[in-house]
């Protein structure tokens, strides 16, 4: 057993790095949305739920981004205006939504026995896949999702995670 520990690389595997990327990207956008929206929440119980989710996601991002040092890349910091989330944020949010739709429809179809409902869900799934592809193409063409450049992808994740962590809320 000691032999396998000694021979184990001191970095994340590629698939682990990509899983961490997905979690950081998703939670960075979610955290920005929560911080952006909390000022509109008037119900105290709901506001407390928002605050707990904000704290949980901040902690998650702080813990997950520590693993980025185990992937080969360099980081860059730049200042951004937190009041203007920008098209990249909204496109990323739309990408996450369409990805969730694809996953949810895919999982739901496996539970369906009624043919007409299965056909309906399949139609929705195909449309969700098409929409996800269109949103990805939009982001990729504008340099907002460097899917084929792991170094840039991880740099973008860290930039968004840091922006979400530094973003003020009321």
C-alpha positions as CSV (number, residue, x, y, z in Angstrom):
1,X,0.0,0.0,0.0
2,X,2.8,2.4,0.8
3,X,4.3,1.8,-2.7
4,X,1.1,3.0,-4.4
5,X,1.1,6.2,-2.2
6,X,4.7,6.9,-3.1
7,X,4.0,6.5,-6.8
8,X,0.8,8.6,-6.8
9,X,1.3,11.9,-8.6
10,X,1.3,15.1,-6.6
11,X,-1.4,16.7,-8.7
12,X,-5.1,16.1,-9.5
13,X,-6.0,13.8,-12.3
14,X,-7.5,15.4,-15.4
15,X,-11.0,14.2,-14.8
16,X,-10.8,15.4,-11.1
17,X,-9.7,18.8,-12.3
18,X,-12.6,19.0,-14.7
19,X,-15.1,18.0,-12.0
20,X,-13.7,20.7,-9.7
21,X,-14.0,23.1,-12.6
22,X,-17.7,22.3,-13.0
23,X,-18.4,22.7,-9.3
24,X,-16.5,26.0,-9.0
25,X,-18.1,27.5,-12.2
26,X,-21.6,26.5,-11.1
27,X,-21.3,27.8,-7.6
28,X,-19.5,31.1,-8.6
29,X,-22.5,32.0,-10.8
30,X,-24.9,30.8,-8.1
31,X,-23.2,32.9,-5.4
32,X,-23.2,36.0,-7.6
33,X,-26.9,35.5,-8.2
34,X,-27.7,35.1,-4.5
35,X,-25.7,38.2,-3.6
36,X,-27.3,40.2,-6.4
37,X,-30.8,39.1,-5.3
38,X,-30.7,39.1,-1.5
39,X,-31.5,42.9,-1.4
40,X,-34.9,42.1,-2.9
41,X,-35.8,39.5,-0.3
42,X,-38.1,40.9,2.4
43,X,-39.2,37.8,4.3
44,X,-36.8,37.2,7.3
45,X,-36.9,33.4,7.1
46,X,-36.2,33.4,3.4
47,X,-33.4,36.1,3.8
48,X,-31.8,33.8,6.5
49,X,-31.9,30.9,4.0
50,X,-30.2,33.1,1.4
51,X,-27.6,34.2,3.9
52,X,-26.9,30.5,4.9
53,X,-26.6,29.6,1.2
54,X,-24.3,32.5,0.6
55,X,-22.0,31.4,3.5
56,X,-22.1,27.8,2.4
57,X,-21.2,28.6,-1.2
58,X,-18.4,31.0,0.0
59,X,-17.0,28.2,2.1
60,X,-17.3,25.7,-0.7
61,X,-15.5,28.0,-3.2
62,X,-12.7,28.7,-0.7
63,X,-12.2,25.0,-0.2
64,X,-12.5,24.0,-3.8
65,X,-10.2,26.7,-5.2
66,X,-7.4,25.4,-3.0
67,X,-7.3,22.4,-5.3
68,X,-6.5,24.6,-8.3
69,X,-2.9,24.8,-7.1
70,X,-2.7,21.0,-7.9
71,X,-3.5,21.6,-11.6
72,X,-0.8,23.1,-13.9
73,X,-1.6,26.7,-14.6
74,X,-0.9,30.3,-13.6
75,X,-3.4,32.7,-12.1
76,X,-4.2,36.3,-13.0
77,X,-6.1,38.8,-10.8
78,X,-7.9,41.8,-12.3
79,X,-10.3,44.2,-10.8
80,X,-13.9,44.2,-12.0
81,X,-16.9,46.3,-11.3
82,X,-19.2,44.2,-9.2
83,X,-22.3,46.3,-10.0
84,X,-22.2,45.2,-13.6
85,X,-22.2,41.4,-13.9
86,X,-21.9,41.6,-17.7
87,X,-22.9,39.4,-20.6
88,X,-20.4,36.7,-19.6
89,X,-22.1,36.2,-16.3
90,X,-25.6,36.0,-17.9
91,X,-24.3,33.6,-20.6
92,X,-22.7,31.4,-18.0
93,X,-25.9,31.4,-16.0
94,X,-27.8,30.4,-19.0
95,X,-25.3,27.7,-19.8
96,X,-25.6,26.2,-16.3
97,X,-29.4,26.4,-16.6
98,X,-29.5,24.5,-19.9
99,X,-27.0,22.0,-18.6
100,X,-29.2,21.3,-15.6
101,X,-32.2,20.9,-17.9
102,X,-30.4,18.3,-20.0
103,X,-29.3,16.4,-16.9
104,X,-32.8,16.6,-15.3
105,X,-34.6,15.5,-18.4
106,X,-32.1,12.7,-19.0
107,X,-32.6,11.4,-15.5
108,X,-36.4,11.8,-15.6
109,X,-36.8,9.8,-18.8
110,X,-35.4,6.8,-17.1
111,X,-38.3,6.8,-14.7
112,X,-41.1,7.1,-17.3
113,X,-43.3,4.2,-18.3
114,X,-46.0,6.1,-20.2
115,X,-45.0,6.3,-23.9
116,X,-46.6,9.7,-24.7
117,X,-44.9,11.2,-21.6
118,X,-41.6,9.7,-22.6
119,X,-42.0,11.2,-26.1
120,X,-42.8,14.6,-24.6
121,X,-39.8,14.5,-22.3
122,X,-37.6,13.3,-25.2
123,X,-38.7,16.3,-27.3
124,X,-37.9,18.6,-24.4
125,X,-34.5,16.9,-23.9
126,X,-33.6,17.3,-27.5
127,X,-34.5,21.0,-27.4
128,X,-32.5,21.5,-24.2
129,X,-29.5,19.8,-25.8
130,X,-29.8,22.1,-28.8
131,X,-30.2,25.2,-26.7
132,X,-27.2,24.2,-24.5
133,X,-25.1,23.9,-27.7
134,X,-26.2,27.3,-28.9
135,X,-25.3,28.9,-25.6
136,X,-22.0,27.1,-25.5
137,X,-21.3,28.3,-29.1
138,X,-22.2,31.9,-28.1
139,X,-19.8,31.8,-25.2
140,X,-17.0,30.0,-27.0
141,X,-17.1,32.4,-30.0
142,X,-16.7,35.3,-27.6
143,X,-13.9,33.8,-25.6
144,X,-16.1,33.4,-22.5
145,X,-15.7,29.7,-22.3
146,X,-12.2,28.5,-23.3
147,X,-13.3,24.8,-23.3
148,X,-10.2,23.6,-25.2
149,X,-7.6,25.4,-23.1
150,X,-7.5,24.0,-19.6
151,X,-5.2,26.7,-18.3
152,X,-7.5,29.5,-19.4
153,X,-10.5,27.6,-18.2
154,X,-9.1,27.3,-14.7
155,X,-8.0,30.9,-14.7
156,X,-11.5,32.0,-15.6
157,X,-12.9,29.8,-12.8
158,X,-10.6,31.4,-10.3
159,X,-11.4,34.9,-11.6
160,X,-15.2,34.2,-11.2
161,X,-14.8,32.5,-7.8
162,X,-12.8,35.5,-6.5
163,X,-15.3,37.9,-8.0
164,X,-18.2,36.0,-6.3
165,X,-16.3,35.9,-3.0
166,X,-15.5,39.6,-3.0
167,X,-18.9,40.7,-4.2
168,X,-20.8,42.8,-1.6
169,X,-24.4,42.2,-0.7
170,X,-27.0,43.9,1.4
